[in-house]
Amino acid sequence: MQIKTIESLPQQKVEMEGANGCCVRVLFGPKDNAPTFAMRQFEIAPGGNTPLHTHDFEHQVVVLKGTIIVESKDGPTETKPGDVIMAMPNELHQFKNPSETESASMLCFVPIEYQP
């Protein structure tokens, strides 16, 4: 069994085109010999966002802190801590922090083969 503290793990800027004010920590992934899923924690700065994108795998998210606007083909949906989200394979999605002062954070789970 592995136990870690989130704050002890390195945080990296999200470098995907269209990302703004977004950082990620890999909590568990290939370097931990995780066999199935990668768990990541995203911090989105005030006014920041992930890119508007798709991928060919399911994407599960837990909102931890702040308000996060989820953009999809159906338009924006406001989420709050405790909400859970599942983007299906190839579903267009984006996460935005509408706050001008507070950061937002979320956990994200993806198949291990998609986490370098």
MDAnalysis code that builds the backbone (N, CA, C; Angstrom):
import MDAnalysis as mda
import numpy as np

u = mda.Universe.empty(348, n_residues=116, atom_resindex=np.repeat(np.arange(116), 3), trajectory=True)
u.add_TopologyAttr("name", ["N", "CA", "C"] * 116)
u.add_TopologyAttr("resid", np.arange(1, 117))
u.add_TopologyAttr("resname", ["MET", "GLN", "ILE", "LYS", "THR", "ILE", "GLU", "SER", "LEU", "PRO", "GLN", "GLN", "LYS", "VAL", "GLU", "MET", "GLU", "GLY", "ALA", "ASN", "GLY", "CYS", "CYS", "VAL", "ARG", "VAL", "LEU", "PHE", "GLY", "PRO", "LYS", "ASP", "ASN", "ALA", "PRO", "THR", "PHE", "ALA", "MET", "ARG", "GLN", "PHE", "GLU", "ILE", "ALA", "PRO", "GLY", "GLY", "ASN", "THR", "PRO", "LEU", "HIS", "THR", "HIS", "ASP", "PHE", "GLU", "HIS", "GLN", "VAL", "VAL", "VAL", "LEU", "LYS", "GLY", "THR", "ILE", "ILE", "VAL", "GLU", "SER", "LYS", "ASP", "GLY", "PRO", "THR", "GLU", "THR", "LYS", "PRO", "GLY", "ASP", "VAL", "ILE", "MET", "ALA", "MET", "PRO", "ASN", "GLU", "LEU", "HIS", "GLN", "PHE", "LYS", "ASN", "PRO", "SER", "GLU", "THR", "GLU", "SER", "ALA", "SER", "MET", "LEU", "CYS", "PHE", "VAL", "PRO", "ILE", "GLU", "TYR", "GLN", "PRO"])
u.atoms.positions = np.array([
    [0.850, -1.175, 0.000],
    [0.000, 0.000, 0.000],
    [0.894, 1.237, 0.000],
    [0.462, 2.258, -0.713],
    [1.188, 3.527, -0.746],
    [0.306, 4.620, -0.154],
    [0.884, 5.477, 0.643],
    [0.176, 6.613, 1.223],
    [1.054, 7.829, 1.009],
    [0.456, 8.900, 0.497],
    [1.190, 10.126, 0.207],
    [0.405, 11.326, 0.728],
    [1.064, 12.461, 0.773],
    [0.423, 13.731, 1.069],
    [0.445, 14.555, -0.208],
    [-0.708, 15.056, -0.630],
    [-0.816, 15.774, -1.904],
    [0.224, 16.886, -2.007],
    [0.337, 17.703, -0.973],
    [1.227, 18.862, -1.022],
    [2.694, 18.487, -1.149],
    [3.037, 17.231, -0.834],
    [4.437, 16.812, -0.932],
    [4.833, 16.433, -2.361],
    [3.865, 16.359, -3.253],
    [4.136, 15.934, -4.629],
    [4.373, 17.144, -5.529],
    [5.251, 17.002, -6.523],
    [5.549, 18.139, -7.393],
    [4.342, 18.534, -8.243],
    [4.218, 19.835, -8.456],
    [3.140, 20.380, -9.276],
    [3.767, 20.893, -10.569],
    [3.101, 20.616, -11.704],
    [3.612, 21.048, -12.999],
    [2.551, 21.861, -13.723],
    [2.993, 22.848, -14.465],
    [2.088, 23.640, -15.289],
    [1.532, 22.757, -16.403],
    [0.230, 22.866, -16.672],
    [-0.372, 22.143, -17.799],
    [0.049, 22.865, -19.066],
    [0.729, 22.146, -19.957],
    [1.308, 22.757, -21.152],
    [0.467, 22.562, -22.410],
    [-0.727, 21.995, -22.300],
    [-1.567, 21.798, -23.483],
    [-2.007, 23.142, -24.043],
    [-2.080, 23.249, -25.362],
    [-2.552, 24.472, -25.994],
    [-3.962, 24.791, -25.504],
    [-4.190, 26.028, -25.107],
    [-5.497, 26.444, -24.607],
    [-5.619, 26.411, -23.098],
    [-4.636, 25.818, -22.400],
    [-4.660, 25.806, -20.933],
    [-4.182, 27.157, -20.424],
    [-4.799, 27.624, -19.345],
    [-4.460, 28.923, -18.770],
    [-4.562, 28.822, -17.249],
    [-3.459, 29.082, -16.549],
    [-3.492, 29.084, -15.092],
    [-3.847, 27.742, -14.489],
    [-3.371, 26.678, -15.086],
    [-3.749, 25.324, -14.653],
    [-2.480, 24.511, -14.365],
    [-2.442, 23.880, -13.179],
    [-1.319, 23.018, -12.785],
    [-1.847, 21.638, -12.396],
    [-0.980, 20.646, -12.500],
    [-1.375, 19.274, -12.194],
    [-0.319, 18.607, -11.317],
    [-0.794, 17.742, -10.431],
    [0.061, 16.839, -9.662],
    [-0.389, 15.419, -9.993],
    [0.548, 14.545, -10.302],
    [0.217, 13.127, -10.479],
    [0.310, 12.492, -9.096],
    [-0.836, 12.074, -8.560],
    [-0.867, 11.490, -7.220],
    [-0.445, 10.026, -7.256],
    [-0.993, 9.295, -8.188],
    [-0.569, 7.922, -8.457],
    [-0.579, 7.724, -9.962],
    [0.446, 7.075, -10.472],
    [0.559, 6.860, -11.901],
    [1.551, 5.761, -12.203],
    [2.085, 5.769, -13.431],
    [3.016, 4.711, -13.832],
    [4.232, 4.572, -12.919],
    [4.750, 5.687, -12.409],
    [5.935, 5.612, -11.539],
    [5.635, 4.911, -10.216],
    [4.349, 4.778, -9.886],
    [3.937, 4.088, -8.665],
    [3.515, 2.648, -8.946],
    [3.686, 2.213, -10.195],
    [3.258, 0.884, -10.637],
    [1.750, 0.700, -10.520],
    [0.990, 1.800, -10.673],
    [-0.471, 1.695, -10.665],
    [-0.893, 0.884, -11.893],
    [-1.670, -0.181, -11.721],
    [-1.981, -1.064, -12.840],
    [-3.110, -0.591, -13.755],
    [-4.023, 0.242, -13.280],
    [-5.225, 0.516, -14.054],
    [-5.514, 1.997, -14.252],
    [-5.438, 2.796, -13.180],
    [-5.822, 4.208, -13.237],
    [-4.680, 5.114, -12.800],
    [-4.693, 6.336, -13.335],
    [-3.843, 7.405, -12.825],
    [-4.767, 8.381, -12.099],
    [-4.331, 8.840, -10.926],
    [-5.081, 9.833, -10.160],
    [-4.262, 11.124, -10.194],
    [-4.938, 12.213, -10.621],
    [-4.251, 13.494, -10.728],
    [-5.063, 14.567, -10.006],
    [-4.367, 15.559, -9.481],
    [-5.036, 16.685, -8.844],
    [-4.708, 17.928, -9.652],
    [-5.753, 18.620, -10.095],
    [-5.589, 19.848, -10.861],
    [-5.926, 21.044, -9.986],
    [-5.116, 22.088, -10.081],
    [-5.379, 23.386, -9.459],
    [-5.614, 24.353, -10.604],
    [-6.719, 25.087, -10.534],
    [-7.030, 26.073, -11.563],
    [-7.056, 27.441, -10.898],
    [-6.172, 28.317, -11.338],
    [-6.054, 29.653, -10.774],
    [-7.322, 30.466, -11.068],
    [-7.540, 31.543, -10.319],
    [-8.672, 32.413, -10.614],
    [-8.663, 32.834, -12.089],
    [-9.791, 32.638, -12.754],
    [-9.905, 32.970, -14.170],
    [-9.257, 31.969, -15.106],
    [-8.690, 30.892, -14.561],
    [-7.979, 29.911, -15.378],
    [-8.888, 28.836, -15.947],
    [-8.319, 27.997, -16.803],
    [-9.080, 26.922, -17.438],
    [-8.167, 25.841, -18.013],
    [-8.754, 24.665, -18.168],
    [-8.115, 23.611, -18.952],
    [-8.450, 23.890, -20.413],
    [-7.800, 23.226, -21.353],
    [-8.166, 23.439, -22.753],
    [-9.539, 22.823, -23.051],
    [-10.212, 23.351, -24.054],
    [-11.423, 22.722, -24.572],
    [-10.928, 21.591, -25.469],
    [-11.241, 20.343, -25.091],
    [-10.627, 19.214, -25.785],
    [-11.475, 17.946, -25.685],
    [-11.023, 16.940, -26.414],
    [-11.597, 15.592, -26.344],
    [-10.432, 14.606, -26.247],
    [-10.748, 13.383, -25.844],
    [-9.798, 12.281, -25.901],
    [-10.597, 10.994, -25.973],
    [-9.926, 9.915, -26.345],
    [-10.659, 8.682, -26.620],
    [-10.843, 7.781, -25.406],
    [-10.822, 8.365, -24.224],
    [-11.055, 7.591, -23.006],
    [-11.983, 8.359, -22.081],
    [-12.620, 7.652, -21.189],
    [-13.474, 8.264, -20.171],
    [-12.606, 9.037, -19.185],
    [-13.195, 10.066, -18.612],
    [-12.485, 10.997, -17.742],
    [-13.397, 11.250, -16.546],
    [-12.976, 10.870, -15.356],
    [-13.805, 11.061, -14.162],
    [-13.177, 12.107, -13.265],
    [-14.020, 12.984, -12.705],
    [-13.543, 14.137, -11.948],
    [-14.338, 14.284, -10.659],
    [-13.660, 14.687, -9.577],
    [-14.292, 15.042, -8.310],
    [-13.888, 16.483, -8.006],
    [-14.852, 17.375, -7.843],
    [-14.558, 18.765, -7.497],
    [-14.243, 18.813, -6.002],
    [-13.061, 19.351, -5.668],
    [-12.609, 19.423, -4.276],
    [-12.803, 20.799, -3.654],
    [-12.540, 21.848, -4.436],
    [-12.519, 23.206, -3.882],
    [-12.944, 24.199, -4.950],
    [-13.758, 25.162, -4.554],
    [-14.145, 26.246, -5.447],
    [-15.286, 25.871, -6.366],
    [-15.631, 26.828, -7.209],
    [-16.641, 26.612, -8.250],
    [-15.900, 26.308, -9.541],
    [-16.342, 25.281, -10.246],
    [-15.769, 24.946, -11.547],
    [-16.907, 24.898, -12.555],
    [-16.751, 25.655, -13.634],
    [-17.708, 25.616, -14.735],
    [-17.237, 24.536, -15.697],
    [-18.108, 23.575, -15.984],
    [-17.798, 22.520, -16.941],
    [-18.458, 22.896, -18.258],
    [-17.645, 23.083, -19.287],
    [-18.152, 23.376, -20.625],
    [-18.286, 22.067, -21.389],
    [-19.411, 21.906, -22.088],
    [-19.640, 20.728, -22.920],
    [-20.471, 21.153, -24.127],
    [-20.782, 20.221, -24.995],
    [-21.608, 20.541, -26.165],
    [-22.982, 21.062, -25.760],
    [-23.397, 20.752, -24.532],
    [-24.694, 21.206, -24.026],
    [-24.619, 22.576, -23.362],
    [-23.415, 23.177, -23.321],
    [-23.248, 24.479, -22.687],
    [-22.599, 24.351, -21.326],
    [-22.500, 25.467, -20.587],
    [-21.819, 25.460, -19.296],
    [-22.698, 24.930, -18.167],
    [-22.048, 24.227, -17.220],
    [-22.711, 23.754, -16.012],
    [-21.821, 24.113, -14.829],
    [-22.398, 24.771, -13.828],
    [-21.634, 25.147, -12.635],
    [-21.594, 23.966, -11.668],
    [-20.391, 23.661, -11.173],
    [-20.228, 22.585, -10.191],
    [-19.565, 23.145, -8.945],
    [-19.678, 22.384, -7.853],
    [-19.156, 22.808, -6.551],
    [-18.501, 21.617, -5.863],
    [-17.785, 21.848, -4.762],
    [-17.143, 20.734, -4.064],
    [-18.134, 19.621, -3.724],
    [-17.700, 18.413, -3.986],
    [-18.550, 17.240, -3.762],
    [-19.241, 16.764, -5.021],
    [-19.274, 17.585, -6.067],
    [-19.868, 17.142, -7.334],
    [-18.889, 16.229, -8.057],
    [-19.425, 15.261, -8.781],
    [-18.616, 14.346, -9.585],
    [-19.058, 14.452, -11.038],
    [-18.109, 14.284, -11.935],
    [-18.323, 14.512, -13.364],
    [-17.726, 13.342, -14.121],
    [-18.394, 12.898, -15.184],
    [-17.798, 11.911, -16.070],
    [-17.964, 12.388, -17.504],
    [-16.829, 12.656, -18.161],
    [-16.818, 12.945, -19.589],
    [-16.589, 11.616, -20.296],
    [-17.472, 11.298, -21.210],
    [-17.367, 10.038, -21.944],
    [-16.285, 10.146, -23.020],
    [-15.818, 9.019, -23.569],
    [-14.819, 9.082, -24.627],
    [-15.281, 9.989, -25.768],
    [-14.370, 10.831, -26.231],
    [-14.583, 11.758, -27.349],
    [-15.630, 12.835, -27.084],
    [-15.992, 13.040, -25.827],
    [-16.928, 14.108, -25.468],
    [-16.139, 15.399, -25.230],
    [-16.529, 16.467, -25.909],
    [-15.885, 17.760, -25.765],
    [-16.106, 18.277, -24.354],
    [-15.023, 18.751, -23.692],
    [-15.149, 19.256, -22.328],
    [-14.022, 20.222, -21.980],
    [-14.320, 21.063, -21.000],
    [-13.362, 22.042, -20.488],
    [-13.770, 22.395, -19.065],
    [-12.786, 22.701, -18.217],
    [-13.039, 23.092, -16.835],
    [-12.520, 24.510, -16.638],
    [-13.389, 25.394, -16.116],
    [-13.036, 26.806, -15.927],
    [-13.274, 27.225, -14.486],
    [-12.401, 28.085, -13.991],
    [-12.580, 28.669, -12.664],
    [-13.086, 30.101, -12.858],
    [-14.358, 30.360, -12.539],
    [-14.905, 31.698, -12.758],
    [-14.533, 32.713, -11.681],
    [-13.945, 32.273, -10.590],
    [-13.615, 33.177, -9.489],
    [-12.506, 34.148, -9.892],
    [-12.585, 35.341, -9.371],
    [-11.535, 36.334, -9.584],
    [-10.490, 36.307, -8.467],
    [-10.779, 35.564, -7.385],
    [-9.891, 35.600, -6.224],
    [-9.483, 34.237, -5.667],
    [-10.275, 33.203, -5.882],
    [-10.027, 31.898, -5.253],
    [-9.632, 30.847, -6.289],
    [-8.658, 30.014, -5.955],
    [-8.319, 28.896, -6.826],
    [-9.364, 27.796, -6.669],
    [-9.406, 26.906, -7.629],
    [-10.301, 25.745, -7.596],
    [-9.444, 24.498, -7.772],
    [-9.913, 23.367, -7.269],
    [-9.165, 22.131, -7.467],
    [-10.098, 20.957, -7.674],
    [-9.557, 19.936, -8.336],
    [-10.334, 18.737, -8.639],
    [-9.395, 17.550, -8.747],
    [-9.945, 16.377, -8.465],
    [-9.247, 15.127, -8.739],
    [-9.712, 14.637, -10.097],
    [-8.820, 14.020, -10.828],
    [-9.132, 13.513, -12.162],
    [-8.566, 12.103, -12.271],
    [-9.363, 11.201, -12.780],
    [-8.955, 9.805, -12.949],
    [-9.005, 9.443, -14.428],
    [-7.890, 8.891, -14.937],
    [-7.815, 8.468, -16.338],
    [-7.150, 7.097, -16.390],
    [-7.320, 6.364, -17.508],
    [-6.624, 5.092, -17.647],
    [-5.109, 5.304, -17.579],
    [-4.422, 4.406, -16.955],
    [-2.996, 4.549, -16.686],
    [-2.193, 4.755, -17.969],
    [-2.604, 4.164, -19.085],
    [-1.820, 4.290, -20.320],
    [-1.835, 5.710, -20.889],
    [-2.710, 6.580, -20.389],
    [-2.766, 7.957, -20.876],
    [-2.030, 8.922, -19.971],
    [-1.408, 8.440, -18.927],
    [-0.622, 9.290, -18.035],
    [0.847, 8.952, -18.228],
    [1.641, 9.902, -18.735],
    [3.076, 9.601, -18.935],
    [3.814, 9.421, -17.618],
])
